[in-house]
Amino acid sequence: MPQRPPWRLPPSRLGSLRGLVGQVRGWYAVHEKRHALAEAQQHAADSATQLAAERTQIAAELAASKQLFPNSPAAPRGAPPARAAQL
């Protein structure tokens, strides 16, 4: 039976801690990713709410402007503006 070199120590309980530290680091990385995803999800929800409110406001402004000019014909797409046509 060959002898161990003197610089190699017998296995100890500390050797198993390396595996535990790796598991904790992995768990922490997953935890950080979940936190970042939750923040991104909240930001997306807030942005969607803000965009919906802006869309509602624009629609209300458009409806109000249509009520100010109920009989004005809609200009066909590609037609020059009225001022340019008069010049």
PDB file of N, CA, C and O in Angstrom, chain B, residues numbered from 101:
ATOM      1  N   MET B 101       0.841  -1.163   0.000  1.00  0.00           N
ATOM      2  CA  MET B 101       0.000   0.000   0.000  1.00  0.00           C
ATOM      3  C   MET B 101       0.896   1.238   0.000  1.00  0.00           C
ATOM      4  O   MET B 101       1.754   1.392   0.869  1.00  0.00           O
ATOM      5  N   PRO B 102       0.687   2.126  -0.990  1.00  0.00           N
ATOM      6  CA  PRO B 102       1.542   3.310  -1.052  1.00  0.00           C
ATOM      7  C   PRO B 102       1.163   4.297   0.054  1.00  0.00           C
ATOM      8  O   PRO B 102      -0.002   4.437   0.425  1.00  0.00           O
ATOM      9  N   GLN B 103       2.147   4.941   0.541  1.00  0.00           N
ATOM     10  CA  GLN B 103       1.909   5.937   1.575  1.00  0.00           C
ATOM     11  C   GLN B 103       1.542   7.279   0.947  1.00  0.00           C
ATOM     12  O   GLN B 103       1.964   7.600  -0.164  1.00  0.00           O
ATOM     13  N   ARG B 104       0.754   8.047   1.679  1.00  0.00           N
ATOM     14  CA  ARG B 104       0.406   9.386   1.217  1.00  0.00           C
ATOM     15  C   ARG B 104       1.603  10.296   1.395  1.00  0.00           C
ATOM     16  O   ARG B 104       2.369  10.164   2.350  1.00  0.00           O
ATOM     17  N   PRO B 105       1.755  11.231   0.452  1.00  0.00           N
ATOM     18  CA  PRO B 105       2.810  12.220   0.655  1.00  0.00           C
ATOM     19  C   PRO B 105       2.497  13.028   1.918  1.00  0.00           C
ATOM     20  O   PRO B 105       1.329  13.194   2.269  1.00  0.00           O
ATOM     21  N   PRO B 106       3.515  13.522   2.591  1.00  0.00           N
ATOM     22  CA  PRO B 106       3.268  14.230   3.854  1.00  0.00           C
ATOM     23  C   PRO B 106       2.478  15.521   3.690  1.00  0.00           C
ATOM     24  O   PRO B 106       1.871  15.980   4.657  1.00  0.00           O
ATOM     25  N   TRP B 107       2.461  16.116   2.524  1.00  0.00           N
ATOM     26  CA  TRP B 107       1.755  17.392   2.354  1.00  0.00           C
ATOM     27  C   TRP B 107       0.253  17.211   2.137  1.00  0.00           C
ATOM     28  O   TRP B 107      -0.490  18.191   2.200  1.00  0.00           O
ATOM     29  N   ARG B 108      -0.210  16.002   1.887  1.00  0.00           N
ATOM     30  CA  ARG B 108      -1.650  15.763   1.721  1.00  0.00           C
ATOM     31  C   ARG B 108      -2.247  15.388   3.060  1.00  0.00           C
ATOM     32  O   ARG B 108      -1.844  14.411   3.691  1.00  0.00           O
ATOM     33  N   LEU B 109      -3.181  16.157   3.465  1.00  0.00           N
ATOM     34  CA  LEU B 109      -3.845  15.904   4.734  1.00  0.00           C
ATOM     35  C   LEU B 109      -5.029  14.979   4.519  1.00  0.00           C
ATOM     36  O   LEU B 109      -5.564  14.895   3.414  1.00  0.00           O
ATOM     37  N   PRO B 110      -5.425  14.306   5.536  1.00  0.00           N
ATOM     38  CA  PRO B 110      -6.608  13.457   5.401  1.00  0.00           C
ATOM     39  C   PRO B 110      -7.845  14.330   5.184  1.00  0.00           C
ATOM     40  O   PRO B 110      -7.865  15.486   5.605  1.00  0.00           O
ATOM     41  N   PRO B 111      -8.867  13.791   4.536  1.00  0.00           N
ATOM     42  CA  PRO B 111     -10.086  14.577   4.316  1.00  0.00           C
ATOM     43  C   PRO B 111     -10.683  15.030   5.641  1.00  0.00           C
ATOM     44  O   PRO B 111     -10.633  14.309   6.638  1.00  0.00           O
ATOM     45  N   SER B 112     -11.237  16.206   5.640  1.00  0.00           N
ATOM     46  CA  SER B 112     -11.831  16.736   6.865  1.00  0.00           C
ATOM     47  C   SER B 112     -13.261  17.169   6.595  1.00  0.00           C
ATOM     48  O   SER B 112     -13.742  17.121   5.463  1.00  0.00           O
ATOM     49  N   ARG B 113     -13.914  17.582   7.633  1.00  0.00           N
ATOM     50  CA  ARG B 113     -15.286  18.065   7.496  1.00  0.00           C
ATOM     51  C   ARG B 113     -15.340  19.373   6.710  1.00  0.00           C
ATOM     52  O   ARG B 113     -16.365  19.675   6.098  1.00  0.00           O
ATOM     53  N   LEU B 114     -14.274  20.145   6.713  1.00  0.00           N
ATOM     54  CA  LEU B 114     -14.264  21.415   5.982  1.00  0.00           C
ATOM     55  C   LEU B 114     -14.369  21.200   4.481  1.00  0.00           C
ATOM     56  O   LEU B 114     -14.846  22.079   3.763  1.00  0.00           O
ATOM     57  N   GLY B 115     -13.936  20.054   4.003  1.00  0.00           N
ATOM     58  CA  GLY B 115     -14.039  19.769   2.571  1.00  0.00           C
ATOM     59  C   GLY B 115     -15.480  19.754   2.097  1.00  0.00           C
ATOM     60  O   GLY B 115     -15.761  20.137   0.962  1.00  0.00           O
ATOM     61  N   SER B 116     -16.391  19.319   2.942  1.00  0.00           N
ATOM     62  CA  SER B 116     -17.800  19.292   2.539  1.00  0.00           C
ATOM     63  C   SER B 116     -18.402  20.687   2.528  1.00  0.00           C
ATOM     64  O   SER B 116     -19.443  20.894   1.905  1.00  0.00           O
ATOM     65  N   LEU B 117     -17.783  21.648   3.195  1.00  0.00           N
ATOM     66  CA  LEU B 117     -18.297  23.021   3.192  1.00  0.00           C
ATOM     67  C   LEU B 117     -18.169  23.662   1.820  1.00  0.00           C
ATOM     68  O   LEU B 117     -18.960  24.537   1.469  1.00  0.00           O
ATOM     69  N   ARG B 118     -17.198  23.245   1.054  1.00  0.00           N
ATOM     70  CA  ARG B 118     -17.055  23.820  -0.286  1.00  0.00           C
ATOM     71  C   ARG B 118     -18.303  23.558  -1.114  1.00  0.00           C
ATOM     72  O   ARG B 118     -18.773  24.436  -1.837  1.00  0.00           O
ATOM     73  N   GLY B 119     -18.831  22.362  -1.007  1.00  0.00           N
ATOM     74  CA  GLY B 119     -20.062  22.047  -1.722  1.00  0.00           C
ATOM     75  C   GLY B 119     -21.228  22.870  -1.210  1.00  0.00           C
ATOM     76  O   GLY B 119     -22.073  23.316  -1.985  1.00  0.00           O
ATOM     77  N   LEU B 120     -21.267  23.067   0.087  1.00  0.00           N
ATOM     78  CA  LEU B 120     -22.336  23.859   0.685  1.00  0.00           C
ATOM     79  C   LEU B 120     -22.225  25.322   0.266  1.00  0.00           C
ATOM     80  O   LEU B 120     -23.232  25.962  -0.038  1.00  0.00           O
ATOM     81  N   VAL B 121     -21.011  25.847   0.251  1.00  0.00           N
ATOM     82  CA  VAL B 121     -20.813  27.235  -0.176  1.00  0.00           C
ATOM     83  C   VAL B 121     -21.241  27.397  -1.628  1.00  0.00           C
ATOM     84  O   VAL B 121     -21.856  28.401  -1.988  1.00  0.00           O
ATOM     85  N   GLY B 122     -20.922  26.425  -2.452  1.00  0.00           N
ATOM     86  CA  GLY B 122     -21.350  26.484  -3.857  1.00  0.00           C
ATOM     87  C   GLY B 122     -22.863  26.472  -3.987  1.00  0.00           C
ATOM     88  O   GLY B 122     -23.429  27.182  -4.819  1.00  0.00           O
ATOM     89  N   GLN B 123     -23.517  25.661  -3.160  1.00  0.00           N
ATOM     90  CA  GLN B 123     -24.981  25.619  -3.196  1.00  0.00           C
ATOM     91  C   GLN B 123     -25.579  26.945  -2.736  1.00  0.00           C
ATOM     92  O   GLN B 123     -26.558  27.421  -3.310  1.00  0.00           O
ATOM     93  N   VAL B 124     -24.994  27.533  -1.708  1.00  0.00           N
ATOM     94  CA  VAL B 124     -25.490  28.821  -1.219  1.00  0.00           C
ATOM     95  C   VAL B 124     -25.296  29.893  -2.284  1.00  0.00           C
ATOM     96  O   VAL B 124     -26.182  30.718  -2.509  1.00  0.00           O
ATOM     97  N   ARG B 125     -24.147  29.880  -2.934  1.00  0.00           N
ATOM     98  CA  ARG B 125     -23.913  30.852  -4.011  1.00  0.00           C
ATOM     99  C   ARG B 125     -24.913  30.663  -5.144  1.00  0.00           C
ATOM    100  O   ARG B 125     -25.429  31.638  -5.690  1.00  0.00           O
ATOM    101  N   GLY B 126     -25.185  29.423  -5.494  1.00  0.00           N
ATOM    102  CA  GLY B 126     -26.176  29.153  -6.544  1.00  0.00           C
ATOM    103  C   GLY B 126     -27.552  29.631  -6.140  1.00  0.00           C
ATOM    104  O   GLY B 126     -28.265  30.240  -6.937  1.00  0.00           O
ATOM    105  N   TRP B 127     -27.937  29.351  -4.876  1.00  0.00           N
ATOM    106  CA  TRP B 127     -29.236  29.803  -4.395  1.00  0.00           C
ATOM    107  C   TRP B 127     -29.314  31.323  -4.424  1.00  0.00           C
ATOM    108  O   TRP B 127     -30.333  31.892  -4.818  1.00  0.00           O
ATOM    109  N   TYR B 128     -28.230  31.983  -4.003  1.00  0.00           N
ATOM    110  CA  TYR B 128     -28.218  33.440  -3.971  1.00  0.00           C
ATOM    111  C   TYR B 128     -28.345  34.011  -5.389  1.00  0.00           C
ATOM    112  O   TYR B 128     -29.043  35.003  -5.600  1.00  0.00           O
ATOM    113  N   ALA B 129     -27.671  33.385  -6.353  1.00  0.00           N
ATOM    114  CA  ALA B 129     -27.766  33.851  -7.738  1.00  0.00           C
ATOM    115  C   ALA B 129     -29.202  33.730  -8.247  1.00  0.00           C
ATOM    116  O   ALA B 129     -29.709  34.637  -8.906  1.00  0.00           O
ATOM    117  N   VAL B 130     -29.850  32.613  -7.942  1.00  0.00           N
ATOM    118  CA  VAL B 130     -31.244  32.427  -8.353  1.00  0.00           C
ATOM    119  C   VAL B 130     -32.137  33.450  -7.655  1.00  0.00           C
ATOM    120  O   VAL B 130     -33.044  34.015  -8.266  1.00  0.00           O
ATOM    121  N   HIS B 131     -31.872  33.680  -6.377  1.00  0.00           N
ATOM    122  CA  HIS B 131     -32.648  34.664  -5.616  1.00  0.00           C
ATOM    123  C   HIS B 131     -32.512  36.054  -6.237  1.00  0.00           C
ATOM    124  O   HIS B 131     -33.506  36.766  -6.385  1.00  0.00           O
ATOM    125  N   GLU B 132     -31.295  36.443  -6.600  1.00  0.00           N
ATOM    126  CA  GLU B 132     -31.062  37.748  -7.224  1.00  0.00           C
ATOM    127  C   GLU B 132     -31.772  37.847  -8.569  1.00  0.00           C
ATOM    128  O   GLU B 132     -32.333  38.893  -8.895  1.00  0.00           O
ATOM    129  N   LYS B 133     -31.755  36.776  -9.348  1.00  0.00           N
ATOM    130  CA  LYS B 133     -32.447  36.785 -10.645  1.00  0.00           C
ATOM    131  C   LYS B 133     -33.952  36.918 -10.458  1.00  0.00           C
ATOM    132  O   LYS B 133     -34.613  37.647 -11.198  1.00  0.00           O
ATOM    133  N   ARG B 134     -34.487  36.220  -9.476  1.00  0.00           N
ATOM    134  CA  ARG B 134     -35.930  36.342  -9.207  1.00  0.00           C
ATOM    135  C   ARG B 134     -36.282  37.771  -8.807  1.00  0.00           C
ATOM    136  O   ARG B 134     -37.305  38.310  -9.228  1.00  0.00           O
ATOM    137  N   HIS B 135     -35.436  38.370  -8.001  1.00  0.00           N
ATOM    138  CA  HIS B 135     -35.674  39.749  -7.569  1.00  0.00           C
ATOM    139  C   HIS B 135     -35.633  40.694  -8.770  1.00  0.00           C
ATOM    140  O   HIS B 135     -36.485  41.573  -8.899  1.00  0.00           O
ATOM    141  N   ALA B 136     -34.646  40.516  -9.647  1.00  0.00           N
ATOM    142  CA  ALA B 136     -34.538  41.366 -10.838  1.00  0.00           C
ATOM    143  C   ALA B 136     -35.743  41.165 -11.753  1.00  0.00           C
ATOM    144  O   ALA B 136     -36.249  42.129 -12.328  1.00  0.00           O
ATOM    145  N   LEU B 137     -36.205  39.929 -11.892  1.00  0.00           N
ATOM    146  CA  LEU B 137     -37.384  39.671 -12.719  1.00  0.00           C
ATOM    147  C   LEU B 137     -38.639  40.301 -12.118  1.00  0.00           C
ATOM    148  O   LEU B 137     -39.484  40.819 -12.848  1.00  0.00           O
ATOM    149  N   ALA B 138     -38.762  40.259 -10.808  1.00  0.00           N
ATOM    150  CA  ALA B 138     -39.922  40.873 -10.154  1.00  0.00           C
ATOM    151  C   ALA B 138     -39.913  42.384 -10.364  1.00  0.00           C
ATOM    152  O   ALA B 138     -40.957  42.987 -10.610  1.00  0.00           O
ATOM    153  N   GLU B 139     -38.731  42.993 -10.267  1.00  0.00           N
ATOM    154  CA  GLU B 139     -38.639  44.438 -10.512  1.00  0.00           C
ATOM    155  C   GLU B 139     -38.992  44.767 -11.960  1.00  0.00           C
ATOM    156  O   GLU B 139     -39.707  45.734 -12.223  1.00  0.00           O
ATOM    157  N   ALA B 140     -38.492  43.965 -12.898  1.00  0.00           N
ATOM    158  CA  ALA B 140     -38.793  44.206 -14.314  1.00  0.00           C
ATOM    159  C   ALA B 140     -40.287  44.028 -14.587  1.00  0.00           C
ATOM    160  O   ALA B 140     -40.877  44.786 -15.357  1.00  0.00           O
ATOM    161  N   GLN B 141     -40.886  43.034 -13.959  1.00  0.00           N
ATOM    162  CA  GLN B 141     -42.321  42.806 -14.145  1.00  0.00           C
ATOM    163  C   GLN B 141     -43.125  43.983 -13.600  1.00  0.00           C
ATOM    164  O   GLN B 141     -44.093  44.418 -14.223  1.00  0.00           O
ATOM    165  N   GLN B 142     -42.731  44.487 -12.458  1.00  0.00           N
ATOM    166  CA  GLN B 142     -43.425  45.646 -11.875  1.00  0.00           C
ATOM    167  C   GLN B 142     -43.265  46.871 -12.765  1.00  0.00           C
ATOM    168  O   GLN B 142     -44.219  47.624 -12.965  1.00  0.00           O
ATOM    169  N   HIS B 143     -42.068  47.074 -13.299  1.00  0.00           N
ATOM    170  CA  HIS B 143     -41.824  48.207 -14.189  1.00  0.00           C
ATOM    171  C   HIS B 143     -42.680  48.087 -15.453  1.00  0.00           C
ATOM    172  O   HIS B 143     -43.239  49.080 -15.920  1.00  0.00           O
ATOM    173  N   ALA B 144     -42.784  46.891 -16.000  1.00  0.00           N
ATOM    174  CA  ALA B 144     -43.605  46.688 -17.197  1.00  0.00           C
ATOM    175  C   ALA B 144     -45.081  46.966 -16.892  1.00  0.00           C
ATOM    176  O   ALA B 144     -45.779  47.583 -17.697  1.00  0.00           O
ATOM    177  N   ALA B 145     -45.545  46.513 -15.739  1.00  0.00           N
ATOM    178  CA  ALA B 145     -46.944  46.759 -15.367  1.00  0.00           C
ATOM    179  C   ALA B 145     -47.198  48.251 -15.173  1.00  0.00           C
ATOM    180  O   ALA B 145     -48.228  48.767 -15.606  1.00  0.00           O
ATOM    181  N   ASP B 146     -46.265  48.943 -14.525  1.00  0.00           N
ATOM    182  CA  ASP B 146     -46.414  50.389 -14.341  1.00  0.00           C
ATOM    183  C   ASP B 146     -46.422  51.123 -15.673  1.00  0.00           C
ATOM    184  O   ASP B 146     -47.208  52.049 -15.871  1.00  0.00           O
ATOM    185  N   SER B 147     -45.543  50.708 -16.590  1.00  0.00           N
ATOM    186  CA  SER B 147     -45.478  51.339 -17.906  1.00  0.00           C
ATOM    187  C   SER B 147     -46.768  51.099 -18.685  1.00  0.00           C
ATOM    188  O   SER B 147     -47.272  52.004 -19.351  1.00  0.00           O
ATOM    189  N   ALA B 148     -47.296  49.894 -18.602  1.00  0.00           N
ATOM    190  CA  ALA B 148     -48.544  49.585 -19.306  1.00  0.00           C
ATOM    191  C   ALA B 148     -49.694  50.428 -18.755  1.00  0.00           C
ATOM    192  O   ALA B 148     -50.534  50.908 -19.516  1.00  0.00           O
ATOM    193  N   THR B 149     -49.732  50.605 -17.454  1.00  0.00           N
ATOM    194  CA  THR B 149     -50.774  51.430 -16.842  1.00  0.00           C
ATOM    195  C   THR B 149     -50.653  52.877 -17.298  1.00  0.00           C
ATOM    196  O   THR B 149     -51.651  53.524 -17.616  1.00  0.00           O
ATOM    197  N   GLN B 150     -49.426  53.377 -17.327  1.00  0.00           N
ATOM    198  CA  GLN B 150     -49.203  54.754 -17.760  1.00  0.00           C
ATOM    199  C   GLN B 150     -49.583  54.930 -19.232  1.00  0.00           C
ATOM    200  O   GLN B 150     -50.222  55.919 -19.591  1.00  0.00           O
ATOM    201  N   LEU B 151     -49.200  53.992 -20.069  1.00  0.00           N
ATOM    202  CA  LEU B 151     -49.549  54.083 -21.492  1.00  0.00           C
ATOM    203  C   LEU B 151     -51.060  54.027 -21.700  1.00  0.00           C
ATOM    204  O   LEU B 151     -51.597  54.743 -22.545  1.00  0.00           O
ATOM    205  N   ALA B 152     -51.737  53.194 -20.949  1.00  0.00           N
ATOM    206  CA  ALA B 152     -53.197  53.112 -21.066  1.00  0.00           C
ATOM    207  C   ALA B 152     -53.838  54.439 -20.662  1.00  0.00           C
ATOM    208  O   ALA B 152     -54.786  54.890 -21.305  1.00  0.00           O
ATOM    209  N   ALA B 153     -53.332  55.061 -19.612  1.00  0.00           N
ATOM    210  CA  ALA B 153     -53.873  56.353 -19.185  1.00  0.00           C
ATOM    211  C   ALA B 153     -53.625  57.426 -20.242  1.00  0.00           C
ATOM    212  O   ALA B 153     -54.498  58.246 -20.523  1.00  0.00           O
ATOM    213  N   GLU B 154     -52.421  57.412 -20.828  1.00  0.00           N
ATOM    214  CA  GLU B 154     -52.124  58.389 -21.881  1.00  0.00           C
ATOM    215  C   GLU B 154     -53.010  58.157 -23.102  1.00  0.00           C
ATOM    216  O   GLU B 154     -53.466  59.112 -23.729  1.00  0.00           O
ATOM    217  N   ARG B 155     -53.253  56.892 -23.441  1.00  0.00           N
ATOM    218  CA  ARG B 155     -54.112  56.581 -24.586  1.00  0.00           C
ATOM    219  C   ARG B 155     -55.537  57.062 -24.335  1.00  0.00           C
ATOM    220  O   ARG B 155     -56.185  57.600 -25.233  1.00  0.00           O
ATOM    221  N   THR B 156     -56.013  56.867 -23.128  1.00  0.00           N
ATOM    222  CA  THR B 156     -57.358  57.322 -22.767  1.00  0.00           C
ATOM    223  C   THR B 156     -57.449  58.842 -22.860  1.00  0.00           C
ATOM    224  O   THR B 156     -58.441  59.385 -23.346  1.00  0.00           O
ATOM    225  N   GLN B 157     -56.417  59.514 -22.395  1.00  0.00           N
ATOM    226  CA  GLN B 157     -56.402  60.976 -22.450  1.00  0.00           C
ATOM    227  C   GLN B 157     -56.383  61.465 -23.898  1.00  0.00           C
ATOM    228  O   GLN B 157     -57.104  62.403 -24.238  1.00  0.00           O
ATOM    229  N   ILE B 158     -55.579  60.849 -24.744  1.00  0.00           N
ATOM    230  CA  ILE B 158     -55.519  61.248 -26.157  1.00  0.00           C
ATOM    231  C   ILE B 158     -56.859  60.992 -26.829  1.00  0.00           C
ATOM    232  O   ILE B 158     -57.327  61.815 -27.615  1.00  0.00           O
ATOM    233  N   ALA B 159     -57.482  59.854 -26.524  1.00  0.00           N
ATOM    234  CA  ALA B 159     -58.794  59.555 -27.114  1.00  0.00           C
ATOM    235  C   ALA B 159     -59.834  60.585 -26.675  1.00  0.00           C
ATOM    236  O   ALA B 159     -60.678  60.997 -27.471  1.00  0.00           O
ATOM    237  N   ALA B 160     -59.773  60.996 -25.418  1.00  0.00           N
ATOM    238  CA  ALA B 160     -60.717  62.008 -24.923  1.00  0.00           C
ATOM    239  C   ALA B 160     -60.474  63.350 -25.609  1.00  0.00           C
ATOM    240  O   ALA B 160     -61.423  64.045 -25.974  1.00  0.00           O
ATOM    241  N   GLU B 161     -59.209  63.712 -25.784  1.00  0.00           N
ATOM    242  CA  GLU B 161     -58.897  64.962 -26.477  1.00  0.00           C
ATOM    243  C   GLU B 161     -59.351  64.915 -27.936  1.00  0.00           C
ATOM    244  O   GLU B 161     -59.840  65.914 -28.463  1.00  0.00           O
ATOM    245  N   LEU B 162     -59.195  63.786 -28.579  1.00  0.00           N
ATOM    246  CA  LEU B 162     -59.642  63.645 -29.965  1.00  0.00           C
ATOM    247  C   LEU B 162     -61.162  63.760 -30.056  1.00  0.00           C
ATOM    248  O   LEU B 162     -61.687  64.422 -30.951  1.00  0.00           O
ATOM    249  N   ALA B 163     -61.862  63.114 -29.130  1.00  0.00           N
ATOM    250  CA  ALA B 163     -63.325  63.195 -29.127  1.00  0.00           C
ATOM    251  C   ALA B 163     -63.779  64.628 -28.891  1.00  0.00           C
ATOM    252  O   ALA B 163     -64.741  65.083 -29.509  1.00  0.00           O
ATOM    253  N   ALA B 164     -63.095  65.342 -28.002  1.00  0.00           N
ATOM    254  CA  ALA B 164     -63.452  66.736 -27.733  1.00  0.00           C
ATOM    255  C   ALA B 164     -63.206  67.603 -28.960  1.00  0.00           C
ATOM    256  O   ALA B 164     -64.013  68.480 -29.269  1.00  0.00           O
ATOM    257  N   SER B 165     -62.109  67.371 -29.657  1.00  0.00           N
ATOM    258  CA  SER B 165     -61.835  68.188 -30.843  1.00  0.00           C
ATOM    259  C   SER B 165     -62.811  67.856 -31.970  1.00  0.00           C
ATOM    260  O   SER B 165     -63.140  68.728 -32.775  1.00  0.00           O
ATOM    261  N   LYS B 166     -63.273  66.618 -32.038  1.00  0.00           N
ATOM    262  CA  LYS B 166     -64.284  66.261 -33.044  1.00  0.00           C
ATOM    263  C   LYS B 166     -65.610  66.937 -32.744  1.00  0.00           C
ATOM    264  O   LYS B 166     -66.360  67.271 -33.661  1.00  0.00           O
ATOM    265  N   GLN B 167     -65.906  67.142 -31.453  1.00  0.00           N
ATOM    266  CA  GLN B 167     -67.150  67.828 -31.095  1.00  0.00           C
ATOM    267  C   GLN B 167     -67.070  69.314 -31.420  1.00  0.00           C
ATOM    268  O   GLN B 167     -68.097  69.933 -31.702  1.00  0.00           O
ATOM    269  N   LEU B 168     -65.872  69.902 -31.388  1.00  0.00           N
ATOM    270  CA  LEU B 168     -65.721  71.309 -31.739  1.00  0.00           C
ATOM    271  C   LEU B 168     -65.952  71.539 -33.224  1.00  0.00           C
ATOM    272  O   LEU B 168     -66.468  72.582 -33.624  1.00  0.00           O
ATOM    273  N   PHE B 169     -65.571  70.573 -34.029  1.00  0.00           N
ATOM    274  CA  PHE B 169     -65.711  70.677 -35.482  1.00  0.00           C
ATOM    275  C   PHE B 169     -66.461  69.459 -36.016  1.00  0.00           C
ATOM    276  O   PHE B 169     -65.865  68.598 -36.662  1.00  0.00           O
ATOM    277  N   PRO B 170     -67.764  69.384 -35.750  1.00  0.00           N
ATOM    278  CA  PRO B 170     -68.512  68.175 -36.129  1.00  0.00           C
ATOM    279  C   PRO B 170     -68.711  68.010 -37.638  1.00  0.00           C
ATOM    280  O   PRO B 170     -68.812  66.878 -38.111  1.00  0.00           O
ATOM    281  N   ASN B 171     -68.770  69.086 -38.397  1.00  0.00           N
ATOM    282  CA  ASN B 171     -69.057  68.987 -39.825  1.00  0.00           C
ATOM    283  C   ASN B 171     -67.828  69.122 -40.696  1.00  0.00           C
ATOM    284  O   ASN B 171     -67.956  69.175 -41.919  1.00  0.00           O
ATOM    285  N   SER B 172     -66.652  69.178 -40.118  1.00  0.00           N
ATOM    286  CA  SER B 172     -65.459  69.342 -40.950  1.00  0.00           C
ATOM    287  C   SER B 172     -65.121  68.019 -41.622  1.00  0.00           C
ATOM    288  O   SER B 172     -65.054  66.975 -40.973  1.00  0.00           O
ATOM    289  N   PRO B 173     -64.907  68.080 -42.944  1.00  0.00           N
ATOM    290  CA  PRO B 173     -64.574  66.833 -43.654  1.00  0.00           C
ATOM    291  C   PRO B 173     -63.145  66.414 -43.312  1.00  0.00           C
ATOM    292  O   PRO B 173     -62.266  67.248 -43.092  1.00  0.00           O
ATOM    293  N   ALA B 174     -62.952  65.161 -43.275  1.00  0.00           N
ATOM    294  CA  ALA B 174     -61.604  64.652 -43.016  1.00  0.00           C
ATOM    295  C   ALA B 174     -60.799  64.756 -44.301  1.00  0.00           C
ATOM    296  O   ALA B 174     -61.264  64.376 -45.375  1.00  0.00           O
ATOM    297  N   ALA B 175     -59.601  65.271 -44.174  1.00  0.00           N
ATOM    298  CA  ALA B 175     -58.737  65.391 -45.365  1.00  0.00           C
ATOM    299  C   ALA B 175     -58.240  64.008 -45.748  1.00  0.00           C
ATOM    300  O   ALA B 175     -57.849  63.220 -44.886  1.00  0.00           O
ATOM    301  N   PRO B 176     -58.256  63.712 -47.055  1.00  0.00           N
ATOM    302  CA  PRO B 176     -57.757  62.403 -47.476  1.00  0.00           C
ATOM    303  C   PRO B 176     -56.253  62.311 -47.214  1.00  0.00           C
ATOM    304  O   PRO B 176     -55.540  63.314 -47.225  1.00  0.00           O
ATOM    305  N   ARG B 177     -55.802  61.108 -46.982  1.00  0.00           N
ATOM    306  CA  ARG B 177     -54.374  60.910 -46.735  1.00  0.00           C
ATOM    307  C   ARG B 177     -53.577  61.301 -47.969  1.00  0.00           C
ATOM    308  O   ARG B 177     -53.951  60.990 -49.100  1.00  0.00           O
ATOM    309  N   GLY B 178     -52.492  61.977 -47.727  1.00  0.00           N
ATOM    310  CA  GLY B 178     -51.633  62.385 -48.829  1.00  0.00           C
ATOM    311  C   GLY B 178     -52.016  63.731 -49.424  1.00  0.00           C
ATOM    312  O   GLY B 178     -51.294  64.259 -50.269  1.00  0.00           O
ATOM    313  N   ALA B 179     -53.130  64.288 -49.000  1.00  0.00           N
ATOM    314  CA  ALA B 179     -53.550  65.587 -49.508  1.00  0.00           C
ATOM    315  C   ALA B 179     -52.730  66.676 -48.828  1.00  0.00           C
ATOM    316  O   ALA B 179     -52.400  66.553 -47.649  1.00  0.00           O
ATOM    317  N   PRO B 180     -52.394  67.744 -49.560  1.00  0.00           N
ATOM    318  CA  PRO B 180     -51.624  68.821 -48.942  1.00  0.00           C
ATOM    319  C   PRO B 180     -52.480  69.552 -47.917  1.00  0.00           C
ATOM    320  O   PRO B 180     -53.704  69.572 -48.045  1.00  0.00           O
ATOM    321  N   PRO B 181     -51.870  70.148 -46.915  1.00  0.00           N
ATOM    322  CA  PRO B 181     -52.635  70.920 -45.929  1.00  0.00           C
ATOM    323  C   PRO B 181     -53.356  72.082 -46.598  1.00  0.00           C
ATOM    324  O   PRO B 181     -52.946  72.522 -47.672  1.00  0.00           O
ATOM    325  N   ALA B 182     -54.430  72.591 -45.979  1.00  0.00           N
ATOM    326  CA  ALA B 182     -55.244  73.649 -46.573  1.00  0.00           C
ATOM    327  C   ALA B 182     -54.447  74.891 -46.848  1.00  0.00           C
ATOM    328  O   ALA B 182     -54.659  75.515 -47.888  1.00  0.00           O
ATOM    329  N   ARG B 183     -53.534  75.296 -45.977  1.00  0.00           N
ATOM    330  CA  ARG B 183     -52.722  76.491 -46.207  1.00  0.00           C
ATOM    331  C   ARG B 183     -51.852  76.347 -47.430  1.00  0.00           C
ATOM    332  O   ARG B 183     -51.745  77.285 -48.220  1.00  0.00           O
ATOM    333  N   ALA B 184     -51.236  75.220 -47.607  1.00  0.00           N
ATOM    334  CA  ALA B 184     -50.354  75.026 -48.755  1.00  0.00           C
ATOM    335  C   ALA B 184     -51.143  75.047 -50.060  1.00  0.00           C
ATOM    336  O   ALA B 184     -50.632  75.494 -51.087  1.00  0.00           O
ATOM    337  N   ALA B 185     -52.367  74.573 -50.024  1.00  0.00           N
ATOM    338  CA  ALA B 185     -53.176  74.555 -51.225  1.00  0.00           C
ATOM    339  C   ALA B 185     -53.597  75.979 -51.617  1.00  0.00           C
ATOM    340  O   ALA B 185     -53.766  76.258 -52.803  1.00  0.00           O
ATOM    341  N   GLN B 186     -53.768  76.885 -50.639  1.00  0.00           N
ATOM    342  CA  GLN B 186     -54.191  78.238 -50.936  1.00  0.00           C
ATOM    343  C   GLN B 186     -53.044  79.112 -51.443  1.00  0.00           C
ATOM    344  O   GLN B 186     -53.294  80.100 -52.134  1.00  0.00           O
ATOM    345  N   LEU B 187     -51.818  78.783 -51.126  1.00  0.00           N
ATOM    346  CA  LEU B 187     -50.702  79.611 -51.540  1.00  0.00           C
ATOM    347  C   LEU B 187     -50.438  79.390 -52.958  1.00  0.00           C
ATOM    348  O   LEU B 187     -49.525  79.997 -53.518  1.00  0.00           O
TER     349      LEU B 187
END
